[in-house]
Amino acid sequence: MARWYRGASLILVDKEQFQHIHVTDVGDYDEALFLSDNSALSYNIQAGSHDYIIDLGQAKRVSRFFLNNQSAAGSFRVLCADTLDELESEEWIQLSQAVDFASGVIPSVTFPSIEIRYILIRFDIQSAGSIGNFGVTGERS
């Protein structure tokens, strides 16, 4: 569901500011590959905290998130909301505890099926490396 051709878009978070990336902007942002079909593409993520939001374009039923990790190590949490609010807003519902991953491991988290529009991925990268596209699956709504 989290693919450009399925109507999803990516929202970058920089100092609590949201920057919407649309399909016409894909060539201007390296992070755009997170919603790509091409699993061979990668993004070099630095150590530290990083937040990315996937806008599914409309509410959809989801129950799993996974990450095509290549060489980074750290953890991530998955949160969701029906509206795009500040990151510290109580509107964000935590769907998973921290999921640890190591270099070369493709982490995945499954949670009870929920109908949502926005998915917030909060990374705590311990060791910089390459990560690839994100995946979101679930039932048809």
N, CA, C and O atoms as a GROMACS GRO file, in nm:
protein
  564
    1MET      N    1   0.081  -0.121   0.000
    1MET     CA    2   0.000   0.000   0.000
    1MET      C    3   0.085   0.126   0.000
    1MET      O    4   0.043   0.230  -0.051
    2ALA      N    5   0.203   0.118   0.056
    2ALA     CA    6   0.288   0.237   0.069
    2ALA      C    7   0.377   0.250  -0.054
    2ALA      O    8   0.499   0.234  -0.047
    3ARG      N    9   0.316   0.279  -0.165
    3ARG     CA   10   0.387   0.294  -0.292
    3ARG      C   11   0.335   0.418  -0.363
    3ARG      O   12   0.218   0.454  -0.353
    4TRP      N   13   0.426   0.483  -0.437
    4TRP     CA   14   0.389   0.603  -0.512
    4TRP      C   15   0.271   0.574  -0.603
    4TRP      O   16   0.176   0.653  -0.609
    5TYR      N   17   0.276   0.463  -0.676
    5TYR     CA   18   0.171   0.434  -0.774
    5TYR      C   19   0.038   0.398  -0.709
    5TYR      O   20  -0.065   0.394  -0.778
    6ARG      N   21   0.037   0.372  -0.579
    6ARG     CA   22  -0.087   0.342  -0.506
    6ARG      C   23  -0.144   0.467  -0.438
    6ARG      O   24  -0.239   0.458  -0.361
    7GLY      N   25  -0.086   0.584  -0.467
    7GLY     CA   26  -0.137   0.709  -0.413
    7GLY      C   27  -0.074   0.753  -0.283
    7GLY      O   28  -0.113   0.856  -0.227
    8ALA      N   29   0.023   0.679  -0.233
    8ALA     CA   30   0.091   0.718  -0.109
    8ALA      C   31   0.191   0.830  -0.137
    8ALA      O   32   0.237   0.846  -0.250
    9SER      N   33   0.223   0.905  -0.035
    9SER     CA   34   0.327   1.006  -0.046
    9SER      C   35   0.409   1.004   0.082
    9SER      O   36   0.367   0.948   0.184
   10LEU      N   37   0.525   1.065   0.076
   10LEU     CA   38   0.617   1.067   0.188
   10LEU      C   39   0.621   1.206   0.248
   10LEU      O   40   0.618   1.306   0.176
   11ILE      N   41   0.629   1.212   0.379
   11ILE     CA   42   0.641   1.339   0.448
   11ILE      C   43   0.771   1.334   0.529
   11ILE      O   44   0.786   1.252   0.619
   12LEU      N   45   0.863   1.423   0.495
   12LEU     CA   46   0.988   1.434   0.569
   12LEU      C   47   0.965   1.526   0.688
   12LEU      O   48   0.888   1.622   0.680
   13VAL      N   49   1.032   1.497   0.798
   13VAL     CA   50   1.019   1.577   0.918
   13VAL      C   51   1.155   1.640   0.947
   13VAL      O   52   1.254   1.570   0.966
   14ASP      N   53   1.158   1.774   0.949
   14ASP     CA   54   1.280   1.846   0.978
   14ASP      C   55   1.250   1.953   1.082
   14ASP      O   56   1.181   2.051   1.053
   15LYS      N   57   1.302   1.933   1.202
   15LYS     CA   58   1.280   2.029   1.312
   15LYS      C   59   1.132   2.056   1.332
   15LYS      O   60   1.088   2.171   1.339
   16GLU      N   61   1.055   1.948   1.341
   16GLU     CA   62   0.910   1.954   1.365
   16GLU      C   63   0.832   2.015   1.249
   16GLU      O   64   0.712   2.040   1.263
   17GLN      N   65   0.896   2.039   1.136
   17GLN     CA   66   0.828   2.090   1.018
   17GLN      C   67   0.804   1.974   0.921
   17GLN      O   68   0.891   1.889   0.905
   18PHE      N   69   0.688   1.970   0.857
   18PHE     CA   70   0.654   1.866   0.762
   18PHE      C   71   0.682   1.912   0.620
   18PHE      O   72   0.643   2.022   0.580
   19GLN      N   73   0.749   1.829   0.545
   19GLN     CA   74   0.775   1.858   0.404
   19GLN      C   75   0.717   1.744   0.321
   19GLN      O   76   0.768   1.632   0.321
   20HIS      N   77   0.608   1.775   0.252
   20HIS     CA   78   0.538   1.675   0.171
   20HIS      C   79   0.613   1.654   0.039
   20HIS      O   80   0.644   1.749  -0.032
   21ILE      N   81   0.641   1.529   0.009
   21ILE     CA   82   0.703   1.494  -0.118
   21ILE      C   83   0.599   1.423  -0.202
   21ILE      O   84   0.543   1.321  -0.160
   22HIS      N   85   0.572   1.476  -0.318
   22HIS     CA   86   0.475   1.418  -0.409
   22HIS      C   87   0.547   1.348  -0.523
   22HIS      O   88   0.667   1.366  -0.541
   23VAL      N   89   0.474   1.271  -0.597
   23VAL     CA   90   0.536   1.191  -0.703
   23VAL      C   91   0.614   1.278  -0.802
   23VAL      O   92   0.714   1.233  -0.857
   24THR      N   93   0.571   1.400  -0.825
   24THR     CA   94   0.642   1.488  -0.917
   24THR      C   95   0.776   1.535  -0.860
   24THR      O   96   0.861   1.585  -0.934
   25ASP      N   97   0.795   1.520  -0.728
   25ASP     CA   98   0.919   1.564  -0.661
   25ASP      C   99   1.017   1.449  -0.637
   25ASP      O  100   1.125   1.472  -0.582
   26VAL      N  101   0.983   1.328  -0.678
   26VAL     CA  102   1.062   1.210  -0.644
   26VAL      C  103   1.210   1.226  -0.680
   26VAL      O  104   1.296   1.188  -0.601
   27GLY      N  105   1.241   1.280  -0.796
   27GLY     CA  106   1.381   1.293  -0.838
   27GLY      C  107   1.462   1.390  -0.756
   27GLY      O  108   1.585   1.391  -0.765
   28ASP      N  109   1.396   1.473  -0.674
   28ASP     CA  110   1.465   1.574  -0.596
   28ASP      C  111   1.503   1.530  -0.455
   28ASP      O  112   1.576   1.601  -0.386
   29TYR      N  113   1.455   1.413  -0.411
   29TYR     CA  114   1.476   1.368  -0.273
   29TYR      C  115   1.522   1.223  -0.271
   29TYR      O  116   1.453   1.135  -0.322
   30ASP      N  117   1.639   1.199  -0.214
   30ASP     CA  118   1.690   1.062  -0.203
   30ASP      C  119   1.595   0.973  -0.122
   30ASP      O  120   1.582   0.854  -0.151
   31GLU      N  121   1.530   1.029  -0.022
   31GLU     CA  122   1.440   0.952   0.064
   31GLU      C  123   1.318   0.901  -0.011
   31GLU      O  124   1.248   0.812   0.038
   32ALA      N  125   1.291   0.955  -0.129
   32ALA     CA  126   1.174   0.912  -0.207
   32ALA      C  127   1.177   0.764  -0.238
   32ALA      O  128   1.072   0.704  -0.264
   33LEU      N  129   1.294   0.702  -0.236
   33LEU     CA  130   1.303   0.559  -0.265
   33LEU      C  131   1.231   0.474  -0.160
   33LEU      O  132   1.204   0.357  -0.185
   34PHE      N  133   1.200   0.532  -0.043
   34PHE     CA  134   1.128   0.456   0.059
   34PHE      C  135   0.994   0.404   0.008
   34PHE      O  136   0.944   0.302   0.057
   35LEU      N  137   0.935   0.473  -0.090
   35LEU     CA  138   0.805   0.430  -0.144
   35LEU      C  139   0.820   0.372  -0.284
   35LEU      O  140   0.722   0.362  -0.358
   36SER      N  141   0.940   0.334  -0.320
   36SER     CA  142   0.969   0.278  -0.452
   36SER      C  143   0.942   0.129  -0.455
   36SER      O  144   0.946   0.062  -0.352
   37ASP      N  145   0.916   0.078  -0.574
   37ASP     CA  146   0.904  -0.067  -0.595
   37ASP      C  147   1.040  -0.132  -0.609
   37ASP      O  148   1.052  -0.253  -0.595
   38ASN      N  149   1.142  -0.054  -0.637
   38ASN     CA  150   1.274  -0.107  -0.666
   38ASN      C  151   1.350  -0.137  -0.537
   38ASN      O  152   1.401  -0.046  -0.472
   39SER      N  153   1.357  -0.264  -0.499
   39SER     CA  154   1.422  -0.302  -0.374
   39SER      C  155   1.575  -0.295  -0.382
   39SER      O  156   1.643  -0.314  -0.282
   40ALA      N  157   1.629  -0.268  -0.500
   40ALA     CA  158   1.775  -0.255  -0.516
   40ALA      C  159   1.824  -0.116  -0.477
   40ALA      O  160   1.944  -0.098  -0.455
   41LEU      N  161   1.735  -0.018  -0.469
   41LEU     CA  162   1.775   0.118  -0.432
   41LEU      C  163   1.798   0.126  -0.282
   41LEU      O  164   1.735   0.054  -0.204
   42SER      N  165   1.889   0.214  -0.241
   42SER     CA  166   1.914   0.230  -0.099
   42SER      C  167   1.943   0.376  -0.064
   42SER      O  168   1.981   0.456  -0.150
   43TYR      N  169   1.925   0.408   0.062
   43TYR     CA  170   1.947   0.540   0.116
   43TYR      C  171   2.043   0.526   0.233
   43TYR      O  172   2.025   0.439   0.318
   44ASN      N  173   2.146   0.609   0.238
   44ASN     CA  174   2.243   0.603   0.346
   44ASN      C  175   2.190   0.684   0.464
   44ASN      O  176   2.191   0.807   0.462
   45ILE      N  177   2.144   0.614   0.565
   45ILE     CA  178   2.088   0.681   0.683
   45ILE      C  179   2.197   0.695   0.790
   45ILE      O  180   2.270   0.600   0.818
   46GLN      N  181   2.206   0.813   0.847
   46GLN     CA  182   2.308   0.844   0.946
   46GLN      C  183   2.261   0.801   1.086
   46GLN      O  184   2.141   0.784   1.109
   47ALA      N  185   2.356   0.783   1.177
   47ALA     CA  186   2.323   0.751   1.315
   47ALA      C  187   2.242   0.866   1.375
   47ALA      O  188   2.263   0.983   1.341
   48GLY      N  189   2.149   0.832   1.462
   48GLY     CA  190   2.066   0.932   1.528
   48GLY      C  191   1.918   0.902   1.511
   48GLY      O  192   1.880   0.795   1.463
   49SER      N  193   1.836   0.999   1.550
   49SER     CA  194   1.691   0.984   1.543
   49SER      C  195   1.640   1.041   1.411
   49SER      O  196   1.684   1.147   1.366
   50HIS      N  197   1.547   0.970   1.350
   50HIS     CA  198   1.487   1.012   1.223
   50HIS      C  199   1.339   0.977   1.225
   50HIS      O  200   1.302   0.868   1.268
   51ASP      N  201   1.255   1.068   1.177
   51ASP     CA  202   1.112   1.044   1.166
   51ASP      C  203   1.070   1.059   1.021
   51ASP      O  204   1.108   1.154   0.953
   52TYR      N  205   0.990   0.963   0.974
   52TYR     CA  206   0.933   0.968   0.839
   52TYR      C  207   0.786   0.933   0.850
   52TYR      O  208   0.747   0.844   0.925
   53ILE      N  209   0.705   1.004   0.774
   53ILE     CA  210   0.561   0.979   0.774
   53ILE      C  211   0.518   0.934   0.636
   53ILE      O  212   0.556   0.995   0.535
   54ILE      N  213   0.440   0.828   0.632
   54ILE     CA  214   0.380   0.781   0.507
   54ILE      C  215   0.235   0.825   0.509
   54ILE      O  216   0.161   0.793   0.602
   55ASP      N  217   0.195   0.899   0.408
   55ASP     CA  218   0.055   0.937   0.389
   55ASP      C  219  -0.002   0.840   0.287
   55ASP      O  220   0.035   0.844   0.170
   56LEU      N  221  -0.093   0.754   0.330
   56LEU     CA  222  -0.151   0.655   0.240
   56LEU      C  223  -0.251   0.717   0.142
   56LEU      O  224  -0.303   0.648   0.055
   57GLY      N  225  -0.279   0.847   0.156
   57GLY     CA  226  -0.369   0.916   0.064
   57GLY      C  227  -0.514   0.911   0.107
   57GLY      O  228  -0.592   1.002   0.077
   58GLN      N  229  -0.550   0.806   0.176
   58GLN     CA  230  -0.683   0.790   0.235
   58GLN      C  231  -0.671   0.681   0.341
   58GLN      O  232  -0.570   0.610   0.346
   59ALA      N  233  -0.770   0.669   0.425
   59ALA     CA  234  -0.765   0.566   0.529
   59ALA      C  235  -0.765   0.428   0.465
   59ALA      O  236  -0.846   0.398   0.377
   60LYS      N  237  -0.673   0.344   0.510
   60LYS     CA  238  -0.662   0.206   0.462
   60LYS      C  239  -0.637   0.115   0.581
   60LYS      O  240  -0.579   0.157   0.682
   61ARG      N  241  -0.679  -0.009   0.569
   61ARG     CA  242  -0.659  -0.107   0.676
   61ARG      C  243  -0.519  -0.167   0.663
   61ARG      O  244  -0.484  -0.224   0.560
   62VAL      N  245  -0.439  -0.152   0.770
   62VAL     CA  246  -0.302  -0.202   0.770
   62VAL      C  247  -0.279  -0.290   0.893
   62VAL      O  248  -0.347  -0.276   0.994
   63SER      N  249  -0.182  -0.382   0.881
   63SER     CA  250  -0.152  -0.471   0.993
   63SER      C  251  -0.005  -0.511   0.998
   63SER      O  252   0.035  -0.590   1.084
   64ARG      N  253   0.077  -0.457   0.908
   64ARG     CA  254   0.219  -0.496   0.908
   64ARG      C  255   0.303  -0.385   0.844
   64ARG      O  256   0.262  -0.321   0.747
   65PHE      N  257   0.422  -0.365   0.902
   65PHE     CA  258   0.522  -0.275   0.844
   65PHE      C  259   0.653  -0.352   0.837
   65PHE      O  260   0.688  -0.425   0.930
   66PHE      N  261   0.726  -0.335   0.728
   66PHE     CA  262   0.860  -0.392   0.718
   66PHE      C  263   0.952  -0.296   0.646
   66PHE      O  264   0.907  -0.203   0.578
   67LEU      N  265   1.080  -0.320   0.662
   67LEU     CA  266   1.183  -0.231   0.612
   67LEU      C  267   1.288  -0.314   0.540
   67LEU      O  268   1.336  -0.413   0.594
   68ASN      N  269   1.323  -0.274   0.419
   68ASN     CA  270   1.427  -0.341   0.342
   68ASN      C  271   1.562  -0.285   0.390
   68ASN      O  272   1.620  -0.198   0.326
   69ASN      N  273   1.609  -0.338   0.502
   69ASN     CA  274   1.735  -0.292   0.559
   69ASN      C  275   1.851  -0.364   0.493
   69ASN      O  276   1.845  -0.485   0.469
   70GLN      N  277   1.957  -0.290   0.464
   70GLN     CA  278   2.073  -0.352   0.404
   70GLN      C  279   2.191  -0.356   0.501
   70GLN      O  280   2.246  -0.462   0.527
   71SER      N  281   2.230  -0.240   0.556
   71SER     CA  282   2.348  -0.242   0.642
   71SER      C  283   2.338  -0.153   0.765
   71SER      O  284   2.436  -0.140   0.839
   72ALA      N  285   2.224  -0.091   0.790
   72ALA     CA  286   2.208  -0.008   0.909
   72ALA      C  287   2.174  -0.096   1.029
   72ALA      O  288   2.135  -0.212   1.013
   73ALA      N  289   2.189  -0.041   1.148
   73ALA     CA  290   2.150  -0.111   1.270
   73ALA      C  291   2.089  -0.010   1.366
   73ALA      O  292   2.131   0.105   1.372
   74GLY      N  293   1.988  -0.055   1.438
   74GLY     CA  294   1.920   0.033   1.533
   74GLY      C  295   1.784  -0.022   1.568
   74GLY      O  296   1.767  -0.143   1.584
   75SER      N  297   1.688   0.066   1.580
   75SER     CA  298   1.551   0.026   1.611
   75SER      C  299   1.454   0.125   1.549
   75SER      O  300   1.491   0.236   1.510
   76PHE      N  301   1.328   0.083   1.540
   76PHE     CA  302   1.222   0.173   1.496
   76PHE      C  303   1.094   0.140   1.570
   76PHE      O  304   1.076   0.030   1.621
   77ARG      N  305   1.006   0.238   1.576
   77ARG     CA  306   0.870   0.221   1.628
   77ARG      C  307   0.774   0.267   1.521
   77ARG      O  308   0.806   0.352   1.439
   78VAL      N  309   0.655   0.208   1.521
   78VAL     CA  310   0.551   0.244   1.425
   78VAL      C  311   0.435   0.306   1.502
   78VAL      O  312   0.384   0.248   1.598
   79LEU      N  313   0.393   0.425   1.456
   79LEU     CA  314   0.278   0.493   1.514
   79LEU      C  315   0.182   0.528   1.401
   79LEU      O  316   0.221   0.526   1.284
   80CYS      N  317   0.060   0.562   1.435
   80CYS     CA  318  -0.036   0.598   1.330
   80CYS      C  319  -0.130   0.707   1.380
   80CYS      O  320  -0.143   0.731   1.500
   81ALA      N  321  -0.196   0.772   1.284
   81ALA     CA  322  -0.294   0.876   1.315
   81ALA      C  323  -0.387   0.892   1.196
   81ALA      O  324  -0.353   0.859   1.082
   82ASP      N  325  -0.505   0.944   1.223
   82ASP     CA  326  -0.601   0.975   1.117
   82ASP      C  327  -0.579   1.113   1.059
   82ASP      O  328  -0.619   1.142   0.946
   83THR      N  329  -0.515   1.199   1.139
   83THR     CA  330  -0.487   1.336   1.095
   83THR      C  331  -0.338   1.363   1.114
   83THR      O  332  -0.273   1.300   1.196
   84LEU      N  333  -0.286   1.457   1.038
   84LEU     CA  334  -0.145   1.491   1.046
   84LEU      C  335  -0.126   1.597   1.154
   84LEU      O  336  -0.154   1.715   1.133
   85ASP      N  337  -0.078   1.552   1.269
   85ASP     CA  338  -0.058   1.639   1.384
   85ASP      C  339   0.089   1.646   1.420
   85ASP      O  340   0.170   1.569   1.369
   86GLU      N  341   0.124   1.740   1.509
   86GLU     CA  342   0.261   1.750   1.559
   86GLU      C  343   0.306   1.612   1.608
   86GLU      O  344   0.224   1.531   1.651
   87LEU      N  345   0.435   1.588   1.600
   87LEU     CA  346   0.486   1.456   1.637
   87LEU      C  347   0.461   1.419   1.783
   87LEU      O  348   0.448   1.301   1.816
   88GLU      N  349   0.454   1.517   1.870
   88GLU     CA  350   0.432   1.488   2.012
   88GLU      C  351   0.284   1.490   2.050
   88GLU      O  352   0.251   1.480   2.168
   89SER      N  353   0.196   1.504   1.953
   89SER     CA  354   0.053   1.506   1.978
   89SER      C  355   0.005   1.370   2.028
   89SER      O  356   0.060   1.266   1.991
   90GLU      N  357  -0.095   1.372   2.113
   90GLU     CA  358  -0.155   1.248   2.162
   90GLU      C  359  -0.238   1.177   2.054
   90GLU      O  360  -0.288   1.067   2.077
   91GLU      N  361  -0.252   1.238   1.938
   91GLU     CA  362  -0.326   1.176   1.828
   91GLU      C  363  -0.250   1.058   1.769
   91GLU      O  364  -0.310   0.969   1.709
   92TRP      N  365  -0.118   1.056   1.784
   92TRP     CA  366  -0.038   0.945   1.732
   92TRP      C  367  -0.053   0.824   1.825
   92TRP      O  368  -0.024   0.833   1.944
   93ILE      N  369  -0.098   0.713   1.769
   93ILE     CA  370  -0.119   0.589   1.844
   93ILE      C  371  -0.001   0.496   1.816
   93ILE      O  372   0.033   0.471   1.700
   94GLN      N  373   0.060   0.446   1.921
   94GLN     CA  374   0.174   0.356   1.904
   94GLN      C  375   0.122   0.218   1.864
   94GLN      O  376   0.040   0.158   1.933
   95LEU      N  377   0.172   0.167   1.751
   95LEU     CA  378   0.134   0.035   1.702
   95LEU      C  379   0.235  -0.072   1.739
   95LEU      O  380   0.203  -0.191   1.740
   96SER      N  381   0.358  -0.031   1.771
   96SER     CA  382   0.460  -0.130   1.807
   96SER      C  383   0.554  -0.072   1.910
   96SER      O  384   0.574   0.049   1.918
   97GLN      N  385   0.612  -0.160   1.988
   97GLN     CA  386   0.724  -0.124   2.073
   97GLN      C  387   0.844  -0.110   1.981
   97GLN      O  388   0.833  -0.132   1.860
   98ALA      N  389   0.958  -0.075   2.035
   98ALA     CA  390   1.078  -0.064   1.954
   98ALA      C  391   1.114  -0.200   1.894
   98ALA      O  392   1.118  -0.302   1.964
   99VAL      N  393   1.140  -0.199   1.764
   99VAL     CA  394   1.182  -0.320   1.693
   99VAL      C  395   1.330  -0.303   1.661
   99VAL      O  396   1.368  -0.215   1.583
  100ASP      N  397   1.414  -0.387   1.720
  100ASP     CA  398   1.558  -0.381   1.697
  100ASP      C  399   1.593  -0.451   1.566
  100ASP      O  400   1.530  -0.551   1.530
  101PHE      N  401   1.694  -0.399   1.497
  101PHE     CA  402   1.741  -0.467   1.376
  101PHE      C  403   1.891  -0.446   1.363
  101PHE      O  404   1.947  -0.346   1.408
  102ALA      N  405   1.955  -0.543   1.298
  102ALA     CA  406   2.099  -0.540   1.277
  102ALA      C  407   2.127  -0.533   1.128
  102ALA      O  408   2.037  -0.551   1.046
  103SER      N  409   2.250  -0.507   1.094
  103SER     CA  410   2.293  -0.501   0.955
  103SER      C  411   2.252  -0.629   0.882
  103SER      O  412   2.278  -0.740   0.929
  104GLY      N  413   2.188  -0.613   0.767
  104GLY     CA  414   2.148  -0.726   0.685
  104GLY      C  415   2.016  -0.790   0.723
  104GLY      O  416   1.968  -0.878   0.651
  105VAL      N  417   1.956  -0.750   0.834
  105VAL     CA  418   1.829  -0.805   0.879
  105VAL      C  419   1.715  -0.720   0.824
  105VAL      O  420   1.720  -0.597   0.829
  106ILE      N  421   1.612  -0.787   0.770
  106ILE     CA  422   1.494  -0.716   0.721
  106ILE      C  423   1.388  -0.725   0.830
  106ILE      O  424   1.318  -0.826   0.842
  107PRO      N  425   1.375  -0.618   0.911
  107PRO     CA  426   1.282  -0.624   1.024
  107PRO      C  427   1.137  -0.606   0.979
  107PRO      O  428   1.107  -0.541   0.879
  108SER      N  429   1.049  -0.667   1.058
  108SER     CA  430   0.906  -0.661   1.029
  108SER      C  431   0.831  -0.657   1.162
  108SER      O  432   0.875  -0.715   1.260
  109VAL      N  433   0.720  -0.587   1.163
  109VAL     CA  434   0.635  -0.585   1.282
  109VAL      C  435   0.489  -0.600   1.237
  109VAL      O  436   0.444  -0.535   1.142
  110THR      N  437   0.418  -0.687   1.306
  110THR     CA  438   0.276  -0.709   1.280
  110THR      C  439   0.199  -0.656   1.400
  110THR      O  440   0.243  -0.670   1.514
  111PHE      N  441   0.084  -0.596   1.374
  111PHE     CA  442   0.001  -0.540   1.480
  111PHE      C  443  -0.145  -0.565   1.444
  111PHE      O  444  -0.174  -0.599   1.329
  112PRO      N  445  -0.238  -0.549   1.539
  112PRO     CA  446  -0.379  -0.570   1.507
  112PRO      C  447  -0.422  -0.478   1.392
  112PRO      O  448  -0.384  -0.361   1.388
  113SER      N  449  -0.499  -0.531   1.301
  113SER     CA  450  -0.544  -0.455   1.184
  113SER      C  451  -0.616  -0.328   1.228
  113SER      O  452  -0.704  -0.330   1.314
  114ILE      N  453  -0.577  -0.216   1.165
  114ILE     CA  454  -0.636  -0.087   1.199
  114ILE      C  455  -0.650  -0.004   1.072
  114ILE      O  456  -0.565  -0.011   0.983
  115GLU      N  457  -0.756   0.074   1.063
  115GLU     CA  458  -0.776   0.161   0.947
  115GLU      C  459  -0.719   0.298   0.980
  115GLU      O  460  -0.766   0.366   1.072
  116ILE      N  461  -0.617   0.339   0.904
  116ILE     CA  462  -0.548   0.465   0.929
  116ILE      C  463  -0.505   0.530   0.799
  116ILE      O  464  -0.509   0.468   0.692
  117ARG      N  465  -0.465   0.656   0.808
  117ARG     CA  466  -0.414   0.726   0.691
  117ARG      C  467  -0.265   0.754   0.702
  117ARG      O  468  -0.192   0.738   0.604
  118TYR      N  469  -0.218   0.795   0.820
  118TYR     CA  470  -0.078   0.835   0.837
  118TYR      C  471  -0.004   0.732   0.921
  118TYR      O  472  -0.054   0.687   1.024
  119ILE      N  473   0.116   0.697   0.877
  119ILE     CA  474   0.203   0.604   0.950
  119ILE      C  475   0.334   0.677   0.978
  119ILE      O  476   0.401   0.725   0.887
  120LEU      N  477   0.369   0.685   1.104
  120LEU     CA  478   0.492   0.750   1.148
  120LEU      C  479   0.593   0.642   1.184
  120LEU      O  480   0.566   0.556   1.268
  121ILE      N  481   0.710   0.647   1.120
  121ILE     CA  482   0.818   0.555   1.150
  121ILE      C  483   0.925   0.636   1.223
  121ILE      O  484   0.981   0.731   1.167
  122ARG      N  485   0.953   0.598   1.347
  122ARG     CA  486   1.052   0.667   1.430
  122ARG      C  487   1.174   0.578   1.444
  122ARG      O  488   1.171   0.474   1.509
  123PHE      N  489   1.283   0.621   1.381
  123PHE     CA  490   1.408   0.546   1.383
  123PHE      C  491   1.500   0.597   1.492
  123PHE      O  492   1.506   0.717   1.520
  124ASP      N  493   1.572   0.505   1.553
  124ASP     CA  494   1.688   0.535   1.637
  124ASP      C  495   1.801   0.452   1.578
  124ASP      O  496   1.817   0.334   1.611
  125ILE      N  497   1.880   0.514   1.492
  125ILE     CA  498   1.986   0.444   1.420
  125ILE      C  499   2.113   0.448   1.505
  125ILE      O  500   2.164   0.555   1.537
  126GLN      N  501   2.163   0.331   1.540
  126GLN     CA  502   2.286   0.319   1.620
  126GLN      C  503   2.409   0.313   1.531
  126GLN      O  504   2.515   0.364   1.568
  127SER      N  505   2.395   0.250   1.415
  127SER     CA  506   2.507   0.235   1.323
  127SER      C  507   2.461   0.273   1.183
  127SER      O  508   2.373   0.208   1.126
  128ALA      N  509   2.520   0.379   1.127
  128ALA     CA  510   2.480   0.427   0.995
  128ALA      C  511   2.494   0.315   0.892
  128ALA      O  512   2.575   0.224   0.908
  129GLY      N  513   2.413   0.324   0.788
  129GLY     CA  514   2.420   0.224   0.682
  129GLY      C  515   2.312   0.249   0.580
  129GLY      O  516   2.248   0.355   0.579
  130SER      N  517   2.292   0.153   0.493
  130SER     CA  518   2.195   0.166   0.385
  130SER      C  519   2.064   0.099   0.421
  130SER      O  520   2.061  -0.014   0.471
  131ILE      N  521   1.955   0.170   0.394
  131ILE     CA  522   1.822   0.111   0.406
  131ILE      C  523   1.750   0.132   0.274
  131ILE      O  524   1.780   0.225   0.199
  132GLY      N  525   1.656   0.044   0.247
  132GLY     CA  526   1.582   0.052   0.122
  132GLY      C  527   1.436   0.087   0.146
  132GLY      O  528   1.403   0.159   0.240
  133ASN      N  529   1.350   0.034   0.060
  133ASN     CA  530   1.210   0.073   0.064
  133ASN      C  531   1.136   0.019   0.186
  133ASN      O  532   1.176  -0.081   0.246
  134PHE      N  533   1.026   0.089   0.218
  134PHE     CA  534   0.936   0.051   0.327
  134PHE      C  535   0.825  -0.034   0.267
  134PHE      O  536   0.795  -0.026   0.148
  135GLY      N  537   0.764  -0.115   0.351
  135GLY     CA  538   0.649  -0.192   0.309
  135GLY      C  539   0.539  -0.185   0.412
  135GLY      O  540   0.565  -0.194   0.532
  136VAL      N  541   0.416  -0.169   0.366
  136VAL     CA  542   0.299  -0.169   0.451
  136VAL      C  543   0.198  -0.262   0.386
  136VAL      O  544   0.164  -0.248   0.269
  137THR      N  545   0.150  -0.357   0.464
  137THR     CA  546   0.050  -0.449   0.411
  137THR      C  547  -0.070  -0.453   0.505
  137THR      O  548  -0.061  -0.409   0.620
  138GLY      N  549  -0.180  -0.505   0.455
  138GLY     CA  550  -0.301  -0.518   0.534
  138GLY      C  551  -0.415  -0.568   0.448
  138GLY      O  552  -0.395  -0.613   0.335
  139GLU      N  553  -0.531  -0.559   0.503
  139GLU     CA  554  -0.651  -0.603   0.433
  139GLU      C  555  -0.708  -0.490   0.349
  139GLU      O  556  -0.677  -0.373   0.371
  140ARG      N  557  -0.789  -0.526   0.254
  140ARG     CA  558  -0.861  -0.422   0.178
  140ARG      C  559  -0.968  -0.363   0.267
  140ARG      O  560  -1.036  -0.435   0.340
  141SER      N  561  -0.983  -0.230   0.261
  141SER     CA  562  -1.085  -0.166   0.346
  141SER      C  563  -1.217  -0.158   0.272
  141SER      O  564  -1.315  -0.108   0.327
   0.00000   0.00000   0.00000
